[in-house]
């Protein structure tokens, strides 16, 4: 009888321990940090793990780094606690904030700017040389949740009354460039960033190792308005003290030589600035200007 009681007590204790989730930031329950598929996933994961390792060294928190298949997947993960931190593109952040209360903490800085533009691209030997030439053509946008790769360029064309024949979502900035490079689209929409000491740093750079002639073969034919840069965003209710430690570690990392090199390799990021949701109100106003809602555009 005593043996049975001991066994029952063991089962109860085991059930309780299994039902309790390990503390966030431990090896058994690491902080989940997701990146959007803005370039080749393998490269993002490699650099992302280097970032995570530094934060672990500074804070003692453990991380799991991943790159889901789409911007929408990352956004939805913020609403299910599947991820804790997401490096979200601008429009993706606005949507994640609207749907799930996600909170921006840092804005990326490139060449001293915390803003950027979208660019329209075409084959260098094509007769498409301006936005007006896009009328009746095929466009490769990046993703429905991409600010520079869809929302801002589509809004600009709508304001100008320019009507493409059709469009499709290529799945990311490199894919949009390749769609034009391979002749599957007349025009592509991707991000533009200021040129650095090492040459152009717009989206074409993401595939230059595999396609070394991309700069000569693909030209820029136009730009969107300025857009607040991409973000480091935390899910709603992420512990404030932990958030502050992670943010401080990222700011410190960006200030190191190794960290700066990794961030440039990761997403062409030179540094970060602290930011709040108010800094992204201009994006919401742009969406309203074309009579849309963030959740409507994601469809």
C-alpha positions as CSV (number, residue, x, y, z in Angstrom):
1,X,0.0,0.0,0.0
2,X,2.8,2.4,0.9
3,X,4.5,1.7,-2.4
4,X,1.3,2.6,-4.3
5,X,1.0,5.8,-2.4
6,X,4.6,6.7,-3.2
7,X,4.0,5.9,-6.9
8,X,0.9,8.1,-6.9
9,X,2.8,11.0,-5.3
10,X,5.5,10.6,-7.9
11,X,3.0,10.7,-10.7
12,X,1.4,13.8,-9.3
13,X,4.7,15.6,-8.9
14,X,5.8,14.6,-12.4
15,X,2.5,15.9,-13.8
16,X,2.9,19.3,-12.0
17,X,6.5,19.7,-13.1
18,X,5.7,18.9,-16.8
19,X,2.8,21.4,-16.7
20,X,5.0,24.2,-15.5
21,X,6.9,26.0,-18.3
22,X,10.6,26.7,-17.6
23,X,11.5,30.3,-16.9
24,X,11.8,32.4,-20.1
25,X,15.4,32.9,-21.2
26,X,16.6,29.5,-20.0
27,X,17.9,26.6,-22.1
28,X,14.5,24.8,-21.7
29,X,12.5,27.9,-22.7
30,X,14.8,30.2,-24.8
31,X,13.7,33.6,-26.0
32,X,12.5,33.1,-29.5
33,X,13.9,35.7,-31.9
34,X,12.5,35.6,-35.5
35,X,13.7,37.4,-38.6
36,X,11.7,38.1,-41.7
37,X,12.9,36.5,-45.0
38,X,14.4,39.7,-46.5
39,X,17.4,37.8,-47.9
40,X,18.6,34.2,-48.0
41,X,17.4,32.4,-44.8
42,X,20.7,30.6,-44.2
43,X,22.7,33.8,-44.1
44,X,20.2,35.4,-41.7
45,X,20.2,32.5,-39.3
46,X,24.0,32.5,-39.2
47,X,24.3,36.2,-38.5
48,X,21.3,36.1,-36.2
49,X,22.9,33.5,-34.0
50,X,26.0,35.6,-33.7
51,X,23.8,38.5,-32.4
52,X,22.0,36.1,-30.1
53,X,25.3,34.7,-28.7
54,X,26.4,38.2,-27.8
55,X,23.2,39.0,-26.0
56,X,23.5,35.6,-24.1
57,X,27.0,36.6,-23.1
58,X,25.8,39.9,-21.7
59,X,22.5,38.9,-20.2
60,X,22.7,35.2,-19.5
61,X,19.5,34.6,-21.5
62,X,19.4,31.9,-24.1
63,X,17.9,32.4,-27.6
64,X,16.3,30.4,-30.4
65,X,16.8,32.1,-33.8
66,X,14.6,31.3,-36.8
67,X,13.4,32.7,-40.2
68,X,9.8,31.7,-41.0
69,X,8.8,31.5,-44.7
70,X,6.9,34.8,-44.9
71,X,6.5,38.2,-43.2
72,X,2.9,37.2,-42.3
73,X,4.2,34.1,-40.5
74,X,6.4,36.3,-38.3
75,X,3.5,38.7,-37.6
76,X,1.2,35.9,-36.6
77,X,3.8,34.3,-34.4
78,X,3.8,37.5,-32.3
79,X,0.1,36.9,-31.5
80,X,0.5,33.3,-30.4
81,X,3.7,33.8,-28.2
82,X,5.4,31.6,-30.7
83,X,8.1,34.3,-30.9
84,X,9.2,36.9,-28.3
85,X,11.3,39.3,-30.5
86,X,10.9,39.9,-34.2
87,X,13.1,42.0,-36.5
88,X,10.1,43.3,-38.4
89,X,9.9,45.4,-41.5
90,X,8.1,48.7,-41.1
91,X,4.6,47.7,-42.3
92,X,4.9,44.3,-40.7
93,X,5.5,46.1,-37.4
94,X,2.5,48.4,-37.9
95,X,0.3,45.4,-38.5
96,X,1.7,43.4,-35.6
97,X,1.1,46.4,-33.4
98,X,-2.5,46.8,-34.6
99,X,-3.4,43.1,-34.4
100,X,-1.4,41.9,-31.3
101,X,-0.1,45.0,-29.4
102,X,3.5,44.3,-30.4
103,X,5.9,47.0,-29.2
104,X,8.8,48.5,-31.1
105,X,11.9,49.2,-29.1
106,X,14.6,49.9,-31.7
107,X,14.8,51.3,-35.2
108,X,17.6,50.4,-37.5
109,X,20.1,53.0,-38.7
110,X,21.9,52.9,-42.0
111,X,24.5,55.5,-43.0
112,X,23.2,57.8,-40.3
113,X,19.6,57.6,-41.4
114,X,16.7,56.0,-39.5
115,X,14.6,56.1,-42.7
116,X,14.8,54.7,-46.2
117,X,12.9,54.4,-49.5
118,X,11.4,51.8,-51.7
119,X,12.8,51.5,-55.2
120,X,11.3,50.4,-58.6
121,X,13.7,48.4,-60.7
122,X,13.8,47.1,-64.3
123,X,16.2,45.5,-66.7
124,X,18.9,47.9,-67.7
125,X,18.3,47.2,-71.4
126,X,14.5,47.6,-71.2
127,X,12.5,50.7,-72.4
128,X,11.1,51.1,-68.9
129,X,12.7,54.3,-67.6
130,X,10.1,56.0,-65.3
131,X,7.2,55.2,-63.2
132,X,4.8,56.1,-66.0
133,X,6.3,53.3,-68.1
134,X,5.0,50.8,-65.6
135,X,1.5,51.3,-66.9
136,X,0.3,47.9,-68.4
137,X,3.4,46.0,-67.2
138,X,3.9,43.1,-64.8
139,X,5.2,43.9,-61.3
140,X,6.9,41.6,-58.8
141,X,6.2,42.9,-55.3
142,X,8.1,41.3,-52.4
143,X,5.5,40.4,-49.8
144,X,2.0,41.8,-48.9
145,X,3.5,42.9,-45.5
146,X,6.5,44.7,-47.0
147,X,6.4,48.5,-46.7
148,X,9.0,49.2,-49.4
149,X,8.3,46.1,-51.5
150,X,4.5,46.6,-51.7
151,X,2.6,49.1,-49.6
152,X,4.4,52.3,-50.4
153,X,5.1,51.6,-54.1
154,X,1.5,50.4,-54.7
155,X,0.2,53.5,-52.9
156,X,2.4,55.7,-55.1
157,X,1.2,54.1,-58.3
158,X,-2.4,54.4,-57.2
159,X,-1.9,58.2,-56.5
160,X,-0.4,58.7,-59.9
161,X,-3.1,56.7,-61.7
162,X,-0.6,54.2,-63.0
163,X,-2.2,50.8,-63.5
164,X,0.0,47.7,-64.0
165,X,-1.4,44.8,-66.1
166,X,-0.9,42.4,-63.1
167,X,1.3,41.8,-60.1
168,X,2.5,38.9,-57.9
169,X,4.3,38.5,-54.7
170,X,7.8,37.0,-55.2
171,X,8.3,36.1,-51.6
172,X,11.1,38.6,-50.6
173,X,13.5,41.3,-51.8
174,X,16.0,38.9,-53.5
175,X,13.2,37.0,-55.1
176,X,11.7,40.2,-56.5
177,X,15.0,41.2,-58.1
178,X,15.4,37.7,-59.5
179,X,12.0,37.9,-61.0
180,X,13.1,40.9,-63.1
181,X,16.6,39.5,-63.7
182,X,15.1,36.3,-65.1
183,X,12.5,38.1,-67.2
184,X,9.5,36.9,-65.2
185,X,8.4,40.4,-64.3
186,X,8.9,43.8,-66.1
187,X,9.3,45.7,-62.8
188,X,10.3,44.8,-59.3
189,X,9.8,46.7,-56.0
190,X,12.4,46.4,-53.2
191,X,14.1,48.5,-50.6
192,X,16.6,51.3,-51.3
193,X,19.3,52.4,-48.8
194,X,22.1,55.0,-49.2
195,X,25.3,53.9,-50.9
196,X,28.1,52.9,-48.6
197,X,31.9,53.0,-49.0
198,X,31.7,49.5,-50.4
199,X,29.2,50.4,-53.1
200,X,25.4,50.2,-53.4
201,X,23.5,48.9,-50.4
202,X,20.0,48.5,-51.8
203,X,18.3,45.1,-52.2
204,X,20.4,44.2,-55.3
205,X,23.3,43.7,-53.0
206,X,21.6,40.6,-51.4
207,X,22.2,38.5,-54.5
208,X,25.5,40.1,-55.8
209,X,27.6,37.1,-54.7
210,X,25.5,34.7,-56.8
211,X,24.7,37.2,-59.6
212,X,27.8,39.5,-59.8
213,X,26.4,41.3,-62.8
214,X,23.1,42.3,-61.0
215,X,24.2,46.0,-60.6
216,X,24.8,46.3,-64.4
217,X,21.8,44.2,-65.5
218,X,19.2,45.8,-63.1
219,X,18.6,49.6,-63.0
220,X,16.6,51.8,-60.7
221,X,13.7,53.7,-62.3
222,X,12.1,55.4,-59.4
223,X,11.7,55.8,-55.6
224,X,8.9,56.0,-53.1
225,X,8.6,58.5,-50.3
226,X,10.7,58.2,-47.1
227,X,9.8,55.3,-44.8
228,X,10.8,54.8,-41.1
229,X,13.4,52.0,-41.0
230,X,12.7,48.5,-39.9
231,X,12.4,47.5,-36.3
232,X,13.4,45.3,-33.4
233,X,10.0,44.5,-31.9
234,X,8.9,42.7,-28.7
235,X,5.6,40.8,-28.2
236,X,3.0,42.3,-25.9
237,X,3.7,41.6,-22.3
238,X,7.3,40.7,-22.7
239,X,8.9,41.3,-19.3
240,X,10.1,44.9,-19.2
241,X,13.3,44.2,-17.3
242,X,14.4,41.6,-19.7
243,X,13.5,43.8,-22.7
244,X,15.7,46.6,-21.3
245,X,18.6,44.2,-20.9
246,X,18.2,42.9,-24.5
247,X,17.9,46.4,-25.9
248,X,21.0,47.6,-24.0
249,X,22.9,44.5,-25.3
250,X,22.0,45.2,-28.9
251,X,23.0,48.9,-28.6
252,X,26.3,47.8,-27.1
253,X,26.8,45.1,-29.8
254,X,26.2,47.7,-32.6
255,X,29.0,49.8,-31.1
256,X,31.6,47.0,-31.4
257,X,33.7,46.3,-34.5
258,X,32.6,42.7,-34.7
259,X,29.0,43.5,-34.0
260,X,28.8,46.3,-36.6
261,X,30.3,43.9,-39.2
262,X,27.7,41.2,-38.3
263,X,24.8,43.6,-38.4
264,X,25.9,45.0,-41.8
265,X,26.1,41.4,-43.1
266,X,22.8,40.6,-41.5
267,X,20.6,43.5,-42.7
268,X,23.0,46.2,-43.7
269,X,22.4,47.8,-40.3
270,X,25.0,50.3,-38.9
271,X,23.4,51.0,-35.6
272,X,20.1,51.4,-33.7
273,X,18.1,54.2,-32.1
274,X,15.5,53.8,-29.4
275,X,12.0,54.3,-30.8
276,X,8.3,54.2,-29.9
277,X,5.1,53.4,-31.7
278,X,4.6,57.2,-32.4
279,X,7.5,57.1,-34.8
280,X,5.5,54.9,-37.1
281,X,2.3,57.0,-37.2
282,X,3.4,58.3,-40.6
283,X,3.0,54.8,-42.0
284,X,-0.5,54.6,-40.7
285,X,-1.3,58.0,-42.3
286,X,0.0,56.8,-45.6
287,X,-2.2,53.7,-45.5
288,X,-5.2,55.9,-44.6
289,X,-4.4,58.2,-47.5
290,X,-5.2,55.4,-50.0
291,X,-8.3,54.5,-48.1
292,X,-7.0,51.3,-46.6
293,X,-6.5,49.6,-43.3
294,X,-3.3,47.7,-42.3
295,X,-5.2,44.4,-41.9
296,X,-6.9,44.9,-45.2
297,X,-3.7,45.4,-47.1
298,X,-2.2,42.2,-45.7
299,X,-4.9,40.3,-47.5
